[in-house]
Amino acid sequence: MCKKFKKECGDCPTCWDRRRAYKEAGIRDETEYLFDISERYPTYYDHEEEEKILKIKFKKNDK
């Protein structure tokens, strides 16, 4: 369980790995998460990379 929450966060790398493993195994995940899983990103790190790109684009637009 994530330290700050009574439920799993659902957004950290560990939660993403757990969720994907259950999904790939075809097993229902009984864990309660604060955030829904993204179907758009296959791994946490894909999500993280896009966030970095978006932050760079927003910084450029702020100038």
Backbone as JSON Lines, residues from 0, in Angstrom:
{"i":0,"aa":"M","n":[0.85,-1.18,0.0],"ca":[0.0,0.0,0.0],"c":[0.89,1.24,0.0]}
{"i":1,"aa":"C","n":[0.5,2.24,-0.75],"ca":[1.24,3.48,-0.79],"c":[1.22,4.13,0.6]}
{"i":2,"aa":"K","n":[2.3,4.71,1.0],"ca":[2.46,5.22,2.36],"c":[1.45,6.3,2.75]}
{"i":3,"aa":"K","n":[1.08,7.16,1.82],"ca":[0.23,8.3,2.16],"c":[-1.26,8.0,2.07]}
{"i":4,"aa":"F","n":[-1.64,6.86,1.51],"ca":[-3.04,6.57,1.25],"c":[-3.5,5.27,1.9]}
{"i":5,"aa":"K","n":[-4.78,5.17,2.16],"ca":[-5.36,3.91,2.64],"c":[-5.57,2.95,1.49]}
{"i":6,"aa":"K","n":[-5.67,3.5,0.27],"ca":[-5.79,2.7,-0.95],"c":[-4.47,2.83,-1.71]}
{"i":7,"aa":"E","n":[-4.26,1.93,-2.66],"ca":[-3.1,2.06,-3.53],"c":[-3.31,3.27,-4.43]}
{"i":8,"aa":"C","n":[-2.22,3.96,-4.76],"ca":[-2.37,5.17,-5.57],"c":[-2.81,4.84,-6.99]}
{"i":9,"aa":"G","n":[-2.24,3.78,-7.57],"ca":[-2.59,3.42,-8.94],"c":[-1.8,4.17,-9.98]}
{"i":10,"aa":"D","n":[-0.9,5.07,-9.57],"ca":[-0.18,5.89,-10.53],"c":[1.34,5.78,-10.43]}
{"i":11,"aa":"C","n":[1.85,5.07,-9.44],"ca":[3.31,4.92,-9.32],"c":[3.76,3.71,-10.15]}
{"i":12,"aa":"P","n":[5.06,3.58,-10.41],"ca":[5.53,2.45,-11.22],"c":[5.13,1.09,-10.65]}
{"i":13,"aa":"T","n":[5.15,0.93,-9.36],"ca":[4.78,-0.34,-8.75],"c":[3.31,-0.67,-9.01]}
{"i":14,"aa":"C","n":[2.44,0.31,-8.86],"ca":[1.01,0.1,-9.12],"c":[0.78,-0.24,-10.59]}
{"i":15,"aa":"W","n":[1.46,0.47,-11.49],"ca":[1.3,0.2,-12.91],"c":[1.73,-1.22,-13.23]}
{"i":16,"aa":"D","n":[2.87,-1.65,-12.67],"ca":[3.35,-3.0,-12.93],"c":[2.35,-4.03,-12.41]}
{"i":17,"aa":"R","n":[1.82,-3.82,-11.22],"ca":[0.85,-4.74,-10.63],"c":[-0.4,-4.83,-11.5]}
{"i":18,"aa":"R","n":[-0.91,-3.67,-11.89],"ca":[-2.14,-3.64,-12.67],"c":[-1.98,-4.31,-14.03]}
{"i":19,"aa":"R","n":[-0.87,-4.04,-14.69],"ca":[-0.61,-4.65,-16.0],"c":[-0.44,-6.16,-15.86]}
{"i":20,"aa":"A","n":[0.23,-6.59,-14.8],"ca":[0.44,-8.03,-14.6],"c":[-0.9,-8.75,-14.43]}
{"i":21,"aa":"Y","n":[-1.78,-8.19,-13.62],"ca":[-3.12,-8.78,-13.46],"c":[-3.86,-8.81,-14.79]}
{"i":22,"aa":"K","n":[-3.8,-7.71,-15.51],"ca":[-4.52,-7.62,-16.78],"c":[-3.98,-8.63,-17.78]}
{"i":23,"aa":"E","n":[-2.66,-8.72,-17.9],"ca":[-2.06,-9.65,-18.85],"c":[-2.32,-11.11,-18.48]}
{"i":24,"aa":"A","n":[-2.43,-11.37,-17.17],"ca":[-2.7,-12.74,-16.71],"c":[-4.18,-13.09,-16.8]}
{"i":25,"aa":"G","n":[-5.02,-12.08,-17.05],"ca":[-6.45,-12.31,-17.13],"c":[-7.1,-12.55,-15.78]}
{"i":26,"aa":"I","n":[-6.46,-12.02,-14.74],"ca":[-6.96,-12.18,-13.37],"c":[-7.56,-10.85,-12.91]}
{"i":27,"aa":"R","n":[-8.7,-10.92,-12.27],"ca":[-9.35,-9.71,-11.76],"c":[-8.54,-9.17,-10.59]}
{"i":28,"aa":"D","n":[-8.19,-7.91,-10.66],"ca":[-7.43,-7.24,-9.6],"c":[-8.4,-6.69,-8.57]}
{"i":29,"aa":"E","n":[-8.35,-7.21,-7.38],"ca":[-9.26,-6.8,-6.3],"c":[-8.76,-5.56,-5.55]}
{"i":30,"aa":"T","n":[-7.59,-5.09,-5.9],"ca":[-6.99,-3.93,-5.23],"c":[-7.78,-2.67,-5.53]}
{"i":31,"aa":"E","n":[-7.98,-1.83,-4.52],"ca":[-8.64,-0.54,-4.72],"c":[-7.58,0.52,-4.98]}
{"i":32,"aa":"Y","n":[-7.79,1.29,-6.04],"ca":[-6.84,2.33,-6.43],"c":[-7.51,3.7,-6.4]}
{"i":33,"aa":"L","n":[-6.7,4.73,-6.15],"ca":[-7.22,6.1,-6.19],"c":[-7.42,6.58,-7.62]}
{"i":34,"aa":"F","n":[-6.58,6.09,-8.55],"ca":[-6.64,6.53,-9.94],"c":[-6.91,5.36,-10.86]}
{"i":35,"aa":"D","n":[-7.66,5.6,-11.93],"ca":[-7.92,4.58,-12.94],"c":[-6.66,4.34,-13.76]}
{"i":36,"aa":"I","n":[-6.53,3.14,-14.28],"ca":[-5.39,2.82,-15.14],"c":[-5.62,3.42,-16.52]}
{"i":37,"aa":"S","n":[-4.55,3.86,-17.11],"ca":[-4.62,4.42,-18.45],"c":[-4.49,3.3,-19.47]}
{"i":38,"aa":"E","n":[-5.41,3.23,-20.4],"ca":[-5.32,2.25,-21.47],"c":[-4.38,2.75,-22.57]}
{"i":39,"aa":"R","n":[-4.06,4.03,-22.52],"ca":[-3.26,4.65,-23.56],"c":[-1.77,4.27,-23.46]}
{"i":40,"aa":"Y","n":[-1.3,4.05,-22.25],"ca":[0.12,3.8,-22.05],"c":[0.36,2.36,-21.59]}
{"i":41,"aa":"P","n":[1.23,1.63,-22.28],"ca":[1.48,0.24,-21.88],"c":[2.28,0.13,-20.59]}
{"i":42,"aa":"T","n":[3.11,1.14,-20.28],"ca":[3.89,1.11,-19.04],"c":[3.89,2.49,-18.4]}
{"i":43,"aa":"Y","n":[4.26,2.53,-17.15],"ca":[4.37,3.8,-16.43],"c":[5.33,4.74,-17.13]}
{"i":44,"aa":"Y","n":[6.41,4.18,-17.63],"ca":[7.47,5.02,-18.19],"c":[7.05,5.68,-19.49]}
{"i":45,"aa":"D","n":[6.13,5.09,-20.23],"ca":[5.58,5.75,-21.42],"c":[4.79,6.99,-20.99]}
{"i":46,"aa":"H","n":[4.04,6.85,-19.94],"ca":[3.26,7.93,-19.36],"c":[4.19,9.05,-18.9]}
{"i":47,"aa":"E","n":[5.27,8.67,-18.24],"ca":[6.24,9.62,-17.71],"c":[6.92,10.39,-18.84]}
{"i":48,"aa":"E","n":[7.28,9.71,-19.92],"ca":[7.93,10.36,-21.06],"c":[7.01,11.4,-21.7]}
{"i":49,"aa":"E","n":[5.73,11.06,-21.87],"ca":[4.81,12.02,-22.47],"c":[4.63,13.24,-21.57]}
{"i":50,"aa":"E","n":[4.61,13.04,-20.26],"ca":[4.49,14.18,-19.33],"c":[5.69,15.11,-19.48]}
{"i":51,"aa":"K","n":[6.89,14.56,-19.63],"ca":[8.08,15.39,-19.83],"c":[7.95,16.21,-21.1]}
{"i":52,"aa":"I","n":[7.5,15.57,-22.17],"ca":[7.34,16.25,-23.46],"c":[6.32,17.38,-23.33]}
{"i":53,"aa":"L","n":[5.2,17.09,-22.67],"ca":[4.16,18.12,-22.5],"c":[4.67,19.29,-21.66]}
{"i":54,"aa":"K","n":[5.43,19.01,-20.63],"ca":[5.99,20.08,-19.79],"c":[6.9,20.98,-20.61]}
{"i":55,"aa":"I","n":[7.71,20.38,-21.48],"ca":[8.6,21.16,-22.33],"c":[7.79,22.03,-23.28]}
{"i":56,"aa":"K","n":[6.74,21.48,-23.87],"ca":[5.89,22.24,-24.8],"c":[5.22,23.4,-24.07]}
{"i":57,"aa":"F","n":[4.72,23.16,-22.85],"ca":[4.06,24.23,-22.11],"c":[5.04,25.33,-21.72]}
{"i":58,"aa":"K","n":[6.26,24.98,-21.38],"ca":[7.28,25.97,-21.04],"c":[7.58,26.85,-22.24]}
{"i":59,"aa":"K","n":[7.66,26.24,-23.44],"ca":[7.92,27.0,-24.66],"c":[6.77,27.96,-24.96]}
{"i":60,"aa":"N","n":[5.53,27.51,-24.71],"ca":[4.35,28.34,-24.99],"c":[4.19,29.46,-24.0]}
{"i":61,"aa":"D","n":[4.78,29.34,-22.81],"ca":[4.66,30.37,-21.78],"c":[5.54,31.58,-22.08]}
{"i":62,"aa":"K","n":[6.52,31.43,-22.94],"ca":[7.47,32.51,-23.23],"c":[6.9,33.53,-24.16]}
